[in-house]
Amino acid sequence: MIFGIPKELPMSKERPECRVGLSPMGVKELVERKARVYVESGAGEGAGFSNMDYEKAGASIVYSKEEAYKRADVVLKVRPPQETEEKYIKEEQTLMAFFHLVTAPKELIEILTTKKITVIGYEIIQEDDGRLPVVIPMSEIAGKLAVQIAGRLLESPTGGRGTLLGGIPGIPPAEVVILGGGTLGRNAAKSFAGIGANVYVVDINRDKLEDIAGHMERRVTTLFATKHNIEKLVKFADVLIGAVLVPGKRTPILVTKEMVKSMRKGAVILDFSIDQGGCVETAKITPYGKFIYRVEGVIHFCMPNATTLVARTATHAMTGGIIPYLHCLVESGIDKALKECPGIKRGIYVDKGKLREEYVR
């Protein structure tokens, strides 16, 4: 089996993409199983992996994006092919990445179906117990990264409230509201509470709330995700974190424009659900690529590829999540693996051009 790893293109001038589809460690795993891997020159530079690192792992370096696509049976990416890459996709090829087809351009979906492509979306690969093994490590990173981002945006020079997240004796800490008690929300809560912020986590799932309440410090308060509770919390939030996930589906809007209008000036919203549409009504992916902007005096951070800010860690995490499924592809062959490996089977968006309609509505 032949794998291709193209260099990721930036989403825009304002939104770089430094991650790469597979780390040298992952390449070595495939090569040891007699697979061939072609890596576009410079593909790993943003994450700190050189061409030599990949060659030592057994990959062959190619010097055009077209070759990385055309040689491959399976193309490994982080994000879906962009418009300039679509011409390189071969008939009946297999593509693997975080696709988020619910927010993908119609033109890309048409190409995938017309060329009879098989698309495996990392965000919907799911095990029998409901775990999302590729999403989980990326969500852990985003949750821990939230503290770094929020702290910087709250600073006075950026127009934030000038509030120290953890406060000091005699000065209260910041109020942090987290929408969603899953992996991202739980890690964000632990990180914010760890530096002394007051944290509130809302979710519809009692088990998640019990888990957080049972393992967190007293600074974490859990509430059910009712409209009343959310309206009340956002009014005094210094930081609002969107950590809602419905696998493969459009994220529901939990915070309306009117709620945003009620927030403190200089407060910060980090909507990590933006790649699935966002859970805050004023959150959007701007056409000019800027992912930090203001609405009603509230700072919005809406970067769909936020983990690219720590690209090396993110690439290692993604590789660890997908490598068992790549083993399955190599050892069983594509057709057999798609039928017999439950995790991969659940991760199929498009099967040889046949689209799973429930993921694009």
Secondary structure by P-SEA (a helix, b strand, c coil): cbbbbccccccccccccccccccaaaaaaaaaabbbbbbcccccccccccaaaaaaabbbbbcccccccccccbbbbccccccccccccccbbbbbcccccccccaaaaaaaaaabbbbbbccccccccccaaaaaaaaaaaaaaaaaaaaaaacccccccccccccccccccbbbbbccccaaaaaaaaaaaaaccbbbbbcccaaaaaaaaacccccbbbbcccaaaaaaaaacccbbbbbcccccccccccccaaaaaaccccbbbbcccccccccccccccccccccccccccbbbbbbccccccaaaaaaaaaaaacaaaaaaaaaccaaaaacccaaaaaacccccccccccccc
